């Protein structure tokens, strides 16, 4: 663990480079092999070089610099280099279209843009201002002639200085720029070590875009603090890419979203488990589940000791299996505005279906309406250039309003119910949580994805995307959907029961953490 006197990101990079010098810091997995290994010492030098390049291009403390690049070793180098000179990093998801990127660039008033060959076209499509300095992170000669500034050239910063502006693409509407300070990010990275202790022997595999705060803090900053190595994938993390990478890299820690582990379980683990003779009998079922858990561990490289799951709740049937199988999964809860962690846990040390307990140093409370509210050093500085939104995001006494519904049990475990904006009022004023119904729908082999919305007459309608298995049996689908509706309704209160199920021909549009953009479908007419 590195002691950070100033609690700043540049300080973290330089101290890690000095302490872990010869250890591998970053590398790329490509075509079955590992390439571009970078030591911590080299990481420190290149971070200072990027900082010097930005200063030479006129970037000053407080200026905004966009990072528009896929996950690769140069991404964290750019991020740490930007923050080392007191500039503000603006990480942008490469999934954004050119128009969105241009809008963010104008709103953030960026001075420079770090990009790669893969994102050049989007920059052109967005019509980015030609006066903005462009830095090609994948140029093989980028670092060849760059100077290495002395540390005395860098400004003195405090934990209160802004470090990043994260433009969210959420489930409930338009993007907004979340301003996070050095202190916000360092606090969360340090606090997360009580949940996932990362050491220099650890090997992390990055599967979520670094532009997402969840991956940036828990998958990058915590690794650098502990001197661990991080591997980035050269291709999008499809199962065809991920599973071979797992076998080669044998990661010890991964942070992921639910869909990743849910797909592996449903497509690769559950079918074989349920065909096992041991599974058919209650007395021996636990043996089949344990055996399936061992197969899951083998598929993930056999060395995982921490599998963090965030961004959305894990489906109940998958969580029940992971728990019974003894798999080292650990759920958590947070938002970009909380940098991002609010609650989390060690594997095995939390109540079923909870998000763990609130991290030390953070306060939470539940409002009379059931909203989770947060106060602490993890809470953002505000929304960039948006005083009205910032004001509305906080209560009069200074608590951040998460927009999430939940409760805390007597043992301090935090449980989620859903988003306030997703809440559906029943005909007699009952609170209906669509996420609860969607979780039950996901248990069916017929369903790939589901969204529950009110119909035009107030009735509950489930919009579903069919699984591959269901598509092959489309001729008999009418009866199957009626059976699915009836089986779901048996598990729900009368006021939460579905009136009908409708099939969608196209997948739902999703956020980078694979949550459905609910606001796009909330007004669909049935």
N, C-alpha and C positions, 0 to 999 in steps of 0.2 A: 504494500500500500504506500502511495506517495503522499507526503505531507504537503499540502498546498496552502501557503501562507496568505496569498492574495485571493485564492479561490477563483482563478481565471483560467480560461482554456489554453491560452498561449503558454502559461506557466506549466500546465499539465503536459503539453507536448514536449517542451524542452527538458523538464525534469525526467520524464519517462525515457527520452532519448539518452540522457546521461546515465540513468540507473540501469537500463536493460540493454544497452549498446548492441552487443552481438546477436541478441535473440531475434528471431524472425518476427516481424511486426505484421506485414501484410503480404498477401500473395494472391494469384489468380488461378482458378481451376478452369482448364480449357481442354476439350477433346480427350478426356481421360487422364490428363496429367496436370502437374502443378508448375506454374511459370511465374516469372517476374518476382521472385522472392526479394523482400526488402527488409533490412535489419532496422532496429530501432535507431541506431546511430544515423543511418541513411535517411530515415524518416525525419529526424531532427534537422539535418542539413537541408533537405528539400523543402521542409516547412519554412525555414528561414529564407531560402531562395525565393519561394513564392511571395513571401512577405516583402522581400526586397524588390521584386519585380513590380508588385502592386504600388509600392511607394514611388518607384522610378516612373511609373505611369501616372503619377499624380493623385493616387488614392490616399485619402487622409482618414484619420480617426473619425468615426461617425458616418463615413460614406457607406453606401450599400453595394455589395458585390454579389451577383447572382451566380449560383452553381447549377448548371443544367447539364448533368452527366449521369450515365449509368454507374452502378457500383463498381469501383475499381480503386486500387491503392492511391491514385492521384486525387480522388474525391476527398478523403480526410486530410490529405496534405493541403489542398486548397482551403478547406474549412478552417483548419488550425492556422494556416498562414494569414487568412483574412482577419481572424480574431486576434492574432498576435500583434497586428498594427492598430488595433482598436476599431477597425472597420466592422461592419455588420454583415454576416453571411445571410444570403437569401436563397436557401436550397429550394429547387423547384422540381417537381415530379416530371420525369420524361414522358409520362402518359398525357400530360397536358398538350392541347393543340396549340398551334402557333399563335392564334388570336389570344388565348388565355395567357400565354407566356409574355406576349407583348403588353397586355393589360397589367400584369404584375410588374413588369419592368418599368412601366410608366408610373404606376402607383408608388413603387418603392424608390423611384428616381435613382436607378442604379448607375454607378460610375464605371463598372467593369463586369464582364461576363466570362466565367470559366465554362468551357464547353468541350465536346468531343466531336469526332467526325459523324457519329450517329445522330447528333442533335443539330448539326449545322442547318439541315433543311428546315427544321422548325423555327430556327432563328430567322431564316430568310422569309418563311411564310408569315411570320409575325411582324416583319418590317421593323426589326430592332434598330434604333437610332445608330447611324453609322459613326457617330462620335464616341460611342461607348467602346472602351478598350476590350478586345477579345483575346482570351488566353486559351489556346488549344491544349487541354490537359493530356491528350493522347499523342502529342507530337513527340517522337522519339528523341528529338534534339532539344526539347524544351529546357532541360536543366544543364545543357552542355556549357553554356557561356554565362550563366547567371551568377551574379556575385552572392557571397554569403555575408549578410549584414552582421555587425556586432550587436549583441543584445542591448547595448547602450543606445542604439538607434531606435529602439521600440518605445512607444509611449508607456507611461505608468498608468495602469488600469486598476479598477476596483471591481468587486463582485457586483456592484450596482450598474456598471456599464452595460448597455444592450449588446448582445452577442449575435442574435439571430432573429430574423423575421420569417415565420413559417406561414405560408399561405395555405390554409386548409381547403380541402375539397370534401366536405362532409355529407352526411345523409339528409340534412335538413335545409340546404339552400346554398346561397352564394358564398364564395371564398372571402376570407378576411385574414389580415396579416397579424398574426400573434407575435408580439414582441417578447422575447425571452432574454433575460440577463445572464451574464456569466455565472452569477450566484445561483440562479434558478437551475441551470443545467448541471453545475458542479454538485450542488446539494443533492439532486436526484441521483446522480451517478454514485455519489458516496452512500446515500441512503439505500440504494439497491444492493449494496454489498452485504447488507444484513440478510438479504433474501437469496442472492446468488453470489457466493464468494468465488471470485475469479483469481486464479493464480498464474504465474508465468508458465506453468506446464499445460495450461488449458489451450484448447483449439476450438475457436468459434467459427461457425459457418454462417455467413450473412445471406438471408433469403428475402428480406424486406428492403425496399428502397431506402437508402441512407437519407433521402430528403424527408422521410417520416421520422419524427422526433423519437418514437419508440425504438427504432433500430439505431438511430444516431446515438442515443444516450445509453441504452442497455446493451447494444451490440457493438458499439465502438468505444465510447468514453470509458465504460467499465473495463473493457479489454485493455486499453492503453494504461489505465491506472494500475492494473495488475500485471502488466508485461506479457499478456497472452498474445497469441497469433490469431489473425482473422483472415479467412479466405473468402474471396468474392467470386461469383460465378460469371463466366463470360457470356452466358446465355440466360434468358428468362428462366425462372425456377420451376419448370414443368416437372412432373414425376420422372419423365425420361431423362432429364438432366440431373435432378436431385438425387435419385436413388443410387446411380453409379458414383456420384460425387461423395455420398455418404460412405460408401464402401472404401473409397480411396483415402478420404480425409479422416475418417473415424472421429468426428467432432465430439467434444465433451460437453459443449453448451450451445444451445440454439434458442433464439427468441423468434416466435412465429405467430401467425394468426390462426384461428381455429380451423379454417377451411383446409389448410395443409394436412394436419393430422387427421381430420375427419375423412378426407378423400382416401388417404392411405388405409385407414381402418376399414372403410366401407368397401373399397375396391379390391384391396389386397389381403386383408386380415379376416374380416368377418365371414366372407363366404366359406373359407376353409374351416374356420372355427365352428360354424353352425352345421357343417356336414359331419363333423367328428362324432363318432358314437358316444364319446364321453360327454358331449354337450347335450345329448338328448335326455340324459337322466339327471335329475336335480342333485343326487348325491355325488356325482362325478363331474358336474358341470364346472366346478371351480378348477379342476385339473385342465380342462379344455381351455379355459380362459387364461390360466397361467402359461400354458404352452403357446397360445396365440400371442400373449405378451412377450414371450421370449422371441418369437418370430419377428415381432415389431422391432424389438431392440436390435436384432440381427440386421433387419432392413435398414436401420438408421446407423449402422456401423459398429454396434455393440459397445460403444464407449460413452453414450450420453448419460450424464448424471444430473443435468438440469435442462428441462424443456419448458421454456416460458411461453405462456399463451396469453395474448392480449388483443385489444382492438375490438373484440366482440365476445359474447358469451359462447362457451363451448356447448355443443348439443348434448343433451342429457344422456342419451344412450352411449355416446362415445366416452363421455366423462365416467360413466358408471363402469364401462369396460376398463379404462385406463386405471381407475382406482382399484378394481378387483385384481387386475393384472400386476399391480405393483410398479407401474411405469412412473418414472420421476417427472411428472408434469407439474407445473405450478402456474395457476391462473393469476391474473392481476387486473387492476382497473386504473384508468387514468384518462387524461385528455391532453391534447396539444397545449392547452392553456395552463396545465399543471406540470409541464416539462418532463415527461408526461405522467409520472407515477403518483398515485394517491394511495392505493392499497396493493398488497402483494403477499407472497408467502414462499417459504421453503417447500420443496416437494414433501408430501406426506403429512404436512402440519397444518391442515385447514379443514374447515367443515365442507362437506359435499355441497356443490352448487354455489359456494361463496367465492368471492374474489380475494379471500385472505383478510388480513387485518390492516388497518391504516398504518402507513410507515411512520417510524419514530420521527418526531419533529413536525408532523403535519396534523392539523386539527380538522375534524369533520363534524358536521351536525346534520340532522334531518329536519327540514322545515315542516310546518304543520301540513303542508300539501304533499309531503313525502319526498321532496327534492333533496338530493345530496348537495351539501354546500361545504366549501373547503377554504381553509385559511392556513398560510404557512409560507416558508421560503421557496417553495416550488411554484407558487402562483405567479403568472405572467405580469409584466409591467402594464400591459394593456394592448389594445388593437391599434395598429399603426395608422396614424392620421385619421382616427375615427373616435373622437371623444364621446359621441352619443352612444355608440355601441359599447364602448368601455364602461360608461356610466351604468348602462342597463345590465351589464354582466355581473355587477356587484350589488350586494344588499347595502342598505344605508349604514350598517355597522361594519362593512368591509369584508364580508364573506363572498367568495366567488360562487356564482350560481351555475352548477354544472349542466342543468337541463336534464339530468338523469334522475329517475325514481329508484329508491331503494330503502333498505333498513339495516340496522346493525343489531346483531343478537347480543345476548348477555355476555358472551365470551369475546366480543369485539370483532366478530367476523362480519364483513360487509357483503350484503346480498343485493343484486341488481334486479329491478323489475322491468326497466325499459326506459325509453326516452319520453319526456313529457309531451313533445310534439307528436309522438306516435300514438299516444294514448287515445283510445276510442271510448266515447261515452255511450253506454247502453241506453235502451229506450226508457229506463227508469232511473237514469243517472248513475248506473253502475260503471266502475272503472274496468275497462277491458284492455289487457296488455297484449297487443298482437304478437310480440316476440315470444310469449309463452305458447301461443297456438302454433306459431311457425316452427318452434322447436319440436313440437309433437309431430308436425307434418314431415319434418326432416328425417324422422325415424323410419319413414316408409321407403321401401326400395323403389317405389314408383317416382319419388320426388328427388330432383336434383337441387332445386331451389324453391323457396316459397315466400310469399308476401301476403299478409292479411290486411284488407282495406275495407272501409265501409262502402256499400253500394249506393246507388242514387236514392234509394228509399230507406237508407239507414241499416239495411241488412248486412251481415258479415260475409265477405267474399274472399276466398283464398285464390290468389293468382299463383300458379305453379309452373315451373319449367320441368319437363319430364326427364327422368333419368334415361340412360341408354337402354337399360333393361325394359323400361316401360315403352319406349318407342318401338321396340321389336314386337310388342303385343298390342299395338294400337287398335286393332280391330275389336278387341274385347274391352277397350278402355272405359266405355260408358258404365258398365257394371262395376269395374274396378274402382272408378272414382267415387261412385256412390258408396261402396264398401269402405273406401278410405275416409270419406266424410263421416260416415257413421262411427267408425272406430275412433276417429279424433274426437267427435262430440261426446263419446262416452267418458272421456277423460276431462271434460270441461264443465264448468258451471253452466246452468241453463242460459244465462244472459250472454255467455261467451261462445255459444255454439255457432258453427258455420251454417249459412243458408245454402251455399253452393261452392263448387270448386271450378275454376276456369283454367284452361291450359293456355300458356303463352308459347308462341313459336320461337321467340327470340330470348336469349338470356337477359337477366336484369342488368342494368348499368350499375357499376359498383365503384366505391371509393378505393384508394390504394390499399387499404386494409381489408378489402373484400367484403365490406358491408354494403348492402343494397342502398342506393340513393332513394330513400323512401319518398322524398318530396316529389320525385318525378312521377310517381304512380298514385299518390294519395287522392288525386281527383279523377282517376280513371272511371269512366261510366261503364256500368255492367249491362 
